[in-house]
Every structure is written in C-alpha cells, then in structure tokens.
Amino acid sequence: MTVKQWPSLGVRTKNQKHATTYLLEVPVLMDVVKAWDTVVRFQLPPSAMWYAPIYGEWGDRAISSETPGKNRNISLGRRLRKLSQIAGVPYKSPHKYRHGHAVYALLQAKTMADYKAISQNLMHENINVTDSIYALLNSDELKHRIAALGHSTSGLKAADNELEDFLCKLSRTELKQAIIRGAQLLAG
C-alpha cells in the first residue's frame, strides 16, 4: 500500500523530492491496483518499476522491466486519451486524477492531523500549498458548511480538546509564535 517515489530508484519527481506515499483505500480503485500489482509481480523481477513501460506491437501488449523513458508522461497522456475514448468517458489528464485523489482525501479528513498527513502524502512543502490548491470550496459547499456550523455543537468539544492538547505540547516560544500567527490570520 506504499509507493516509493525515490529518485535513487529511478523515479523522476518534481524537484527530485524523495518520499514514500501511501495509497488511499478506495475499494473500487484498490481492486484495479491489486490486479495490476499481480500482473507486474508475476511478469517482472522485483527490481522492475511498478509503473512499468507497456509496449505494443501488432495488437499485442507487453510490460517491460526497462526504465521508463524521458517522455513517459506524454505516452501516459496519449494512452489515457485512448482509454477514455474506449470507455466513453471524458479525457482527464494524469494531474486531474491527482487532484481528484487530493480533494477526495481532504473531504474525508476529520482532524488537522489528517489534513497534514494528506499534505505530506502529496509531497507538498507545507499545508498551505495543499490548502491553496485543493481545498477551495465552491459557493454551494461553502454555504452548506457555514450553515451546518450554526446547527451543530457536537464537534466543538472534540475540536476544543484536540486544539488544547496540541497547544499544551508546544514550548513557550512555539506557543507565542502560534498566538502571533493566529492573530495575523484573524486580522486577514
């Protein structure tokens, strides 16, 4: 359930970042992932990339243990277009799937720790990057969430306890910085 995005293993990441990311367990998607994992592990040696290059010749398809080429992203986009046409669904770029994964995960988050975990799993430098790209609410959702806040106090006690626990763990210097940052955020 992990993906090693390690440049030392030949994986090309933005800014040569090194991280192990974790798959979000969405049952219908995990069935596809597990089926592909079975194919890769059966046909290729353990040292091969899980996202193995697929070659086609005269209608036959085969996967390879070779390192993907520099233009792998172009090939992936082209194949996604073909798959979308075959399935009769609108084409979405690979990055749109990443965006969908991030938004889905954020909608499941219940605590700031969940939010932080999602941000780190996306290999973002900090939560602000995640928040500014993926956590924008449309006006209907914003209206619904604000209305729900006025009708429910059950989550307030848990949130207060979580915040208090977090604040109690801070040093005096960290607490001072948190108060200053909180005041800055309130001031807009």
Stockholm file with secondary structure:
# STOCKHOLM 1.0

chainA/1-188         MTVKQWPSLGVRTKNQKHATTYLLEVPVLMDVVKAWDTVVRFQLPPSAMWYAPIYGEWGDRAISSETPGKNRNISLGRRLRKLSQIAGVPYKSPHKYRHGHAVYALLQAKTMADYKAISQNLMHENINVTDSIYALLNSDELKHRIAALGHSTSGLKAADNELEDFLCKLSRTELKQAIIRGAQLLAG
#=GR chainA/1-188 SS CEEEECGGGTCCCGGGCCEEEECCCCHHHHHHHHHHHHHHHHHSCTTSCSSCCEEEETTEEEECCSCCCTTHHHHHHHHHHHHHHHHTCCCCCHHHHHHHHHHHHHHHCCSHHHHHHHHHHTTCSSHHHHHHHHCCCCHHHHHHHHHHHHHCCHHHHHHHHHHHHHHHTSCHHHHHHHHHHHHHHHHC
#=GC SS_cons         CEEEECGGGTCCCGGGCCEEEECCCCHHHHHHHHHHHHHHHHHSCTTSCSSCCEEEETTEEEECCSCCCTTHHHHHHHHHHHHHHHHTCCCCCHHHHHHHHHHHHHHHCCSHHHHHHHHHHTTCSSHHHHHHHHCCCCHHHHHHHHHHHHHCCHHHHHHHHHHHHHHHTSCHHHHHHHHHHHHHHHHC
//
